[in-house]
């Protein structure tokens, strides 16, 4: 399949992992050790680890790469195989999944521990192409300058181009909860409401534990 992306498009890989009970702290330390070595790879752009406040032991590890080809080179390297072996004792195979995507649009700042990431999952009808991207830009323009909002990104799935995710980053849990409970929250985000992907749980919120 031709994905119509050039070699300068950032390629993002998001891995969801469920860690065995009682092993979370050791997992976090091991991931940080691994991330420090990956950060030296010339094709790696950024990495982050986020822990769900609602699901016990669930983490999202995200890494950005200069392009798809460079990531696959790393994916098939002995270094990557060694990293997976170090993480395998901590994670439940049934609770592990990987989602590759391209970064379509971005309003971001440097990630920092303690911030909150929110993922909103969307599904675009076949006969309504471009509508999610238009609604995303409309909402992002309205939210620009919102207190506590550090930035957001629109992502499109590589496996199914009709599926999208919007990732937003907030200063901390308090500022995100204030926005979530504010009277303007639902009216502002309503242009995307009809695209909510209920099969994926619509959205998830996560606290950033570490970032490189």
Secondary structure by P-SEA (a helix, b strand, c coil): cccccccccbbbbbbbbbccccaaaaaaaaaaaaaaaaaacccccccbbbbbcccccbbbbbbbcccaaaaaaaaacaaaaaaaaaaccccccccbbbbbbcccccccccccccbbbbbbbbcccccccaaaaaaaaaaaaaacccccccbbbbbbbcccccbbbbbbbcccaaaaaaaaacccccccccccccccccccccbbbbbbcccc
